[in-house]
Amino acid sequence: MTAEPDSALHADAARPSRREQILQAAARLFAERGARSVGVDDIGAAVGVTGPAIYRHFTGKDAMLAEMLLRISERLQAGAERVVLAAGDDPRAQLDALVAFQVDFALDNPALITVQDRDLGALSEDDARQVRRLQRRYVEQWVAVLTALDPDATTAACRARAHALFGLINSTPHSAGRLSRPAMRALLVTMATSAATG
């Protein structure tokens, strides 16, 4: 069975561009072996082109890694803004929306979750700074909601709680596949919501 491509890497799932196909292949290979262990020729072979043809789209492997990690961070940050706004002013509804969003993102992007966790340190200093800035903004959206739900909690405690929730939800590359997607989604939503409000 072929794994579905990580959804955060394409604008049109039915017709991904060649650039997006290359990113999808790179994400899968990076997740399997680590970015440092994958060559441009490996990525080219995975999409049916020669390694040098990759250079029409990317300056190299580091550029692919930077784009995929920037893209995942941008999508998370923008998605969180969107779902919190759509949830209205109720902090519990906002939390439910954030949890569902993060669970769906993790289930739909297992390779990217693995690459982000393991290969962030392989980025250049400038690219890593951009990714971390976006990640901080994403975390702070969670912190604002968690603080509204528990006004007596310190900001540091809410930030720690947010990171713990990410760890729980982002464990999906290790746990997904043992249950159907709907069952895994329901389990993660229930566990994360309990952890966030417990």
BELQUIFEN-V577890 format. One record per pair of residues at least 4 apart in sequence whose ideal C-beta (glycine too) atoms are under 8 Angstrom apart, sorted by the first residue. I is the first residue (numbers start at 0). J is the second residue. D is the distance in whole Angstrom. If there is no record, write none. Layout:
i	j	d
I	J	D
I	J	D
//
This chain:
i	j	d
2	27	7
2	109	8
2	110	8
3	107	8
4	8	6
4	9	7
4	12	8
4	15	7
4	23	4
4	27	8
5	23	6
5	26	5
5	107	7
5	108	4
5	109	7
5	110	5
5	111	5
6	12	7
6	107	4
6	108	6
7	70	6
7	71	5
7	74	5
7	104	7
7	107	7
7	108	5
7	111	6
8	15	8
8	19	6
8	22	5
8	23	5
8	26	6
8	67	6
8	70	7
8	108	8
8	111	7
9	15	4
9	16	8
9	19	4
9	23	7
10	15	8
10	16	8
10	19	7
11	15	6
15	19	4
15	20	5
15	23	7
16	20	7
17	21	6
17	46	8
17	56	7
18	22	7
18	56	5
18	57	8
19	23	6
20	24	6
20	46	5
21	25	6
21	42	6
21	46	6
21	53	6
21	56	6
21	57	7
21	63	7
22	26	6
22	63	6
22	66	7
22	67	5
22	70	8
23	27	7
24	28	6
24	42	5
24	45	4
24	46	5
25	29	6
25	37	7
25	42	5
25	60	7
25	63	5
25	64	7
25	67	7
26	30	6
26	67	6
26	110	4
26	111	6
26	114	6
27	31	6
27	45	7
27	110	5
28	32	6
28	37	4
28	41	6
28	42	6
28	45	6
29	33	7
29	34	5
29	37	6
29	64	7
29	67	8
29	110	7
29	113	8
29	114	5
29	118	6
30	109	7
30	110	4
30	111	8
30	113	4
30	114	5
30	172	7
32	36	4
32	37	5
33	37	7
33	117	6
33	118	7
34	60	7
34	64	5
34	114	7
34	117	8
34	118	4
34	121	5
35	118	8
35	121	6
37	41	5
37	42	7
37	60	7
38	42	7
38	50	7
38	60	7
39	43	6
39	50	4
39	53	5
39	54	8
39	59	7
39	60	6
40	44	6
40	49	8
40	50	4
41	45	7
42	46	7
42	50	7
42	53	6
42	60	7
42	63	7
43	47	8
43	48	5
43	49	5
43	50	4
43	51	8
43	52	6
43	53	5
44	50	8
48	52	4
48	53	7
53	57	6
54	58	7
54	59	7
57	62	4
57	63	5
57	66	7
58	62	5
59	63	8
60	64	6
61	65	6
61	121	8
61	122	8
61	123	7
62	66	6
63	67	6
64	68	6
64	114	7
64	118	6
64	121	6
64	122	6
65	69	6
65	122	6
65	123	7
65	126	4
66	70	6
67	71	6
67	111	6
67	114	7
68	72	6
68	114	7
68	115	6
68	118	8
68	119	6
68	122	6
68	126	7
68	130	5
69	73	6
69	126	7
69	129	6
69	130	6
69	133	7
70	74	6
71	75	6
71	108	7
71	111	5
71	115	6
72	76	6
72	115	8
72	129	8
72	130	5
72	133	4
72	134	6
72	137	7
73	77	6
73	133	6
74	78	6
74	104	7
75	79	6
75	101	8
75	104	6
75	133	8
75	134	8
75	137	5
76	80	7
76	133	5
76	136	5
76	137	5
76	140	8
77	81	6
78	82	6
78	100	6
78	104	7
79	83	6
79	97	6
79	100	6
79	137	6
79	140	5
79	141	7
80	84	6
80	140	7
81	85	6
82	86	6
82	93	8
82	96	4
82	97	6
82	99	8
82	100	5
83	93	5
83	96	6
83	97	7
83	140	6
83	144	7
85	96	7
86	92	4
86	93	4
86	95	7
86	96	4
87	92	6
87	93	8
89	93	7
90	94	6
90	144	6
90	147	4
90	148	5
91	95	6
91	148	7
92	96	6
93	97	6
93	144	5
93	147	7
94	98	6
94	144	5
94	145	7
94	148	6
94	192	7
94	195	6
94	196	7
95	99	6
95	192	7
96	100	6
97	101	6
97	140	7
97	141	6
97	144	6
98	102	6
98	164	8
98	168	8
98	188	6
98	191	5
98	192	5
98	195	7
99	103	6
99	188	6
100	104	6
101	105	6
101	164	8
101	165	7
101	168	5
101	191	8
102	106	6
102	168	6
102	184	6
102	187	5
102	188	5
102	191	7
103	107	6
103	184	7
104	108	6
105	109	7
105	112	6
105	168	5
105	169	5
105	171	4
105	187	8
106	171	6
106	175	6
106	180	6
106	183	7
106	184	6
106	187	8
108	112	6
109	113	7
109	171	6
109	172	4
109	175	6
110	114	6
110	172	8
111	115	6
112	116	6
112	169	5
112	171	7
112	172	6
113	117	6
113	172	5
114	118	5
115	119	6
116	169	7
118	122	8
119	127	6
119	130	7
120	127	8
122	126	4
122	127	4
122	130	7
123	127	7
124	128	6
125	129	7
126	130	6
127	131	6
128	132	6
129	133	7
130	134	6
131	135	6
132	136	7
133	137	7
134	138	6
135	139	6
136	140	7
137	141	7
138	142	6
138	158	6
138	161	5
138	162	7
139	143	6
140	144	7
141	145	6
141	157	8
141	161	4
141	164	7
142	146	6
142	154	6
142	157	5
142	158	5
142	161	6
143	147	7
144	148	7
145	149	6
145	152	7
145	157	4
145	160	6
145	161	6
145	195	7
146	150	7
146	152	7
146	154	7
146	157	5
148	195	8
148	196	7
149	157	7
152	156	5
152	157	5
152	160	8
153	157	7
154	158	6
155	159	6
156	160	6
157	161	6
158	162	7
159	163	6
160	164	6
160	194	8
160	195	7
161	165	7
162	166	7
163	167	7
163	194	7
164	168	6
164	191	5
164	194	6
164	195	6
165	169	5
166	170	7
167	187	7
167	190	6
167	191	6
167	194	6
168	187	6
168	191	6
170	174	5
171	175	4
171	183	7
171	187	7
174	183	7
175	180	8
175	183	5
177	183	8
178	182	4
178	183	4
178	186	7
179	183	7
180	184	6
181	185	6
182	186	6
183	187	6
184	188	6
185	189	6
186	190	6
187	191	6
188	192	6
189	193	6
190	194	6
191	195	6
192	196	6
193	197	5
//
